[in-house]
């Protein structure tokens, strides 16, 4: 009977993160989560990704050694009901020791036309930690392409950029066309479309180790900025928490929830897949086949289609995401 259940309930899929060195990165990914990261400033942990720039390997289980993109292509039954030619989401943890560039991302239509068929980049940020007094940039004040171009040319960054104070537990929705920058002293979990298209507007005149400056993308930025957007004044989460679950965001590309576990907690899994990232604490995760896995802060895993309810136990917090209900 156990073999029959296992055959119909695929196991949870754990992934080996991919790390990216960044000029603005630090060492917090090793210090806080125990990751074995490269030397130097490491800014990004791609925890769940099938993007060509950081395709995660499966860590353990039946598919160990396969890339997530391999599973999407060769074992699509694990994602039954999900459409498209690529795994659609990308889950990151960002360690910003210094400021990221001021940047903006395109939507699907612009990216498909101008970036070799890439997806656009809608994203959102859950603030895991932030040093006291830290701010974040979300939005800008120019009302037209001409006004924004003039502000950029004149370097009127303080007039142009909308800065918001942040603290642990804040959440920000970053739509395509939103000018933004994570500032130094911030640790964030980012849920986004599987895209690596970034248009830099301003990079604080930084010089890389080789003496060059990173390229800017002013014309593309002017093309894609949403000039009608109203910048936020706070990242405070106001949605109610129900049985440990808080809905943080629902959009055409994904839904995101924060899940608190104190003892036992069962998550239904009716989706083509469910992404789970532990950001605090430790415990265990068990799928519908009854296979139990130890998890801790820094664990990233997928509950594939048909894996059954996910039983969580311990003292921990997770950020979970899946395709929207109407997809």
N, C-alpha and C positions, 0 to 999 in steps of 0.2 A: 504493500500500500504506500509506504514512504517513497519508493521509486516512482510510483504513478503520480503522486502529488508533485514530486520534484520535476517530473517531465512536463507537467501542466503549469507549474508555477516557477518561472525562471528566478534564479537567485538575484540578490542585489549585486550591482556592478560597481566595484570600487575602482577609482582612477588614480593614476600617478600624476601629480601636478607637473606642469611645465613652468619654468621660471625665466623671467626676462630681466636682464640688467637694464637699468634706466639711470640717466644722469641725476634724477631727483630721488632715487630709491635709497633704502637704508639696509638694516640688518634685522628689522623687527620680525620678518617672516621666519627667521631662524630662532630668534629669542623667544617669541611668543608661542609659536606653533611647533617648534622643533623640526622644521623642514631642513633638509640637507641642501642648502642653496649654494650657488657659485660664490666665489670671492667677489668682493667689490660691492657697489651699490645695486641692490636687487629691488626693483620696484613692484613687480607683478608676479603673482602666482595664478596661473591659469588652471583652475581646479577641475572644471568640467568643460572640455573643449574638443571639437573635432575640426577646428580651423587649421588650414595648412601652416600657419605661422606658429602653431602650438597645439599639436594633435596629441591628446592624452592617451597613454597606454593603460590597458586594463591591468589591474593589480590583483592577481589571484583569481581563483575560480575557473570555470570552464573555458573562458575566453582570454585567459592570462596571456599577455604578450601581443594581443591584437590592439590596434588603434581604435579609438571610438569611431573614426570615420569608416573603418573596416566593418564594424558592426552595423552602422547605418546602411552601408552598401550591400553587405553579404548576408546579414541576419536582420532584415527589416521587420521580421515578425516581433522582434524585441520592442519595436516602436509602433506597433499596429495602430493605424489610424492617423499617424503623422505623415504629412505630405511634404514634398520638396526634394531637391537634389542634394541637400546637406543638412546635417544636424543643426537645428535653428538657433540654439542658445549658446551662450558662453558665460561661464561663471568665474569671476576673478576675485582675488584679494589684493588690494593695492596698499603698499606701504610708502606713503609720501613723507620722506624725511625733509625734502625741500618742495617748493611749489612745482606743480605740473605746469605745462604751458597753458595759456588761455587758448581754447580751441572750440571747435564746433563740428558736428557730424551731419552728414547728409541723410535724406530719407531714401527709401528703396528706389524710387524712380530716378533720382539724380545719381545715386551710386551705380545703378544698373547701366545707365547711359555713359557715365564718365569714369567709372572705376572697374572696367572689365567684367561687368555682370555681378559685382559684389552686392550683397545685401546692404541696406542702410544700417544706421546704428541708433536705435532707441535703447536707452539704458536707464538704470536707476541705482542709487547708492544707499546702502545701509551703513551708518557710521558705527563701527565697532569700538573705536576709541578716538579721542582727540585731546590734545594738550590744552590746558586752560587758555582761554583767549583766542583760540584758533577760529579763523573764518573760512568760508568757502565762497567761490564765485559761481553764481547761478543766474544767468540772464544779463542783459545789457539794456541801455536806455535810449539808443538811437532809434528813431522812428522811420528811417528810410535808408536805402542803400547809400545815397549821397551823404547823408549825415554821418553814417557809420564810417564811410571811407575817409571823410574829413577828420573825424576823431582819431582814427588809426594813424593817419598821416601826421597829425599834430602830437601824437603820443598822449592824448588826454584820457589815460586809463582810469584815473580816479573818477572822472565825470561819467565815463562810459559804463564801467563794470558795476554790477550789483553784488555786493558782498553781504553774506549772512553769517552771523555767529553760529557755531555748531557745538554739539556735545554728543557723547555716546548715546545711541538709541535714536538719533535723528534719522530722517529718511528724505531723500530727494528724488524726484522724478525728472529725468533729463530727456526731453523730447528731441527728435531731430530738429536742427535749427536753433538749439539753445546754446548760447555761448557759456562756457563753464571752465572752471579750473579747481582741482583739489589742491589745497594749500598745505604747506609743510606742517608736520605734526599730526597727521591724520592717518587713520587705518580704516579702510572701507571694504565692504563686500559689494561688488558690482554685479548686477544681473543685466545682460545685454543681448541684443541680436548677435549672431555669429558674424561679426564684421571687424576689420582692423583698419577702417578708413578714418583718419583723423586729419582735420584741417587746422593748422596752427595759425593763430592770429598774432600772438605775442609770446616770446619765450624769455622775458626778463633779461634780454641781452646776454644770455649765458653763453659761455664758450666751452666746447667739449674738450676732452683730454688731448685731441689732436690739433687743437687751436681753431677749429672751425665752429661756426654757429649752425644749429639745426635749421633746416629750411622752413620758411613760412609759406602759407597758402592763402594769401589775401584775397585774390579774385574768387577762388572757390568759396571762401568764407562769406564774402559779400553775396554770392549767389544763393547760399543755402540758409542764411540767418532768417529766423522768423521775426519780422519787425513788429508784428502785432502782439507778441507774447508779453504777458504781464509777469515780471520777475517775482519770485516768492520772497517773503519776509522772514520765514522760519521753516525749519525742518521738523518741527514737533509732530509726532505721530498722534493724531486725534481719533483714529479709528478705534472702536471698542475691541477689547480682547475677549474672546469667547472660548472657554475651555482651553486656555493656553494658546489659542491661535489668533493672530492679528493679521487681517488682510492689509498689506501695504500698498499694493498696486494691481490694477487690472487694466490691460490695454490690448490692442489687436495682436500683439506678438507673444505676450506671456502674462501670467498672474504670479504674484510674489506674496508669500506669507512669512511672518515670523512665528516660530513655534517654540514655546517654553515647555520643557519637560522637567517635572519634579515628581519622581516616582515612575509611574507608568503612563504612557500616552500612545494611542493608536491612531494612525493617519490612514484614511481611506486612500486607495490608489486606483481611481477609475480612468486615469489619463493615459495617453500613449507612452508617456514616461513622466517620472517625477524626479527632479534634481534636489538633492539634499546636501547642505553644507553645514557642518557643526562649527559654530563660531565661539562658543564658550562651553566649558565643562567637559564631562565625559559620561559614557554609559554604554549602551548596546542598542543594536538595531536588528530586528528579526523580520523576515518576509513571510509570505503566506505559506511557504513550504516548511517553515519552522527553523530555518538556518539562522543562527545567531552570530553576529559580528560585533566585536568591541570597536567603539568609535570614540573619538575625542576631538577637541578643538583642532581644526585643520583637516578633518576627514571630509572627503567629497565623494558622493556616491549617487548612483541612479537606481531607482526602482523601475524596472522596465514594464511594459504592458503585460498584464496578466500575472504580475508577481504577487498580487494580493495585498491586503492591508499591511502597512509597515508598523510593527510594534516597537516602540521606543521605550527605553527605561534608563533611569539615571537622573542626574542633575545637569542639564545642559540647555543651550539655546541653539536653534538652527534657523537658517534661512532656506526656504523651499520655493521652488518655482516649477511651473508646468505650462503647457500650452493653454490658451484661454478656453473657457467652456464652450464658446461658439465656434471653435476652429474645426 
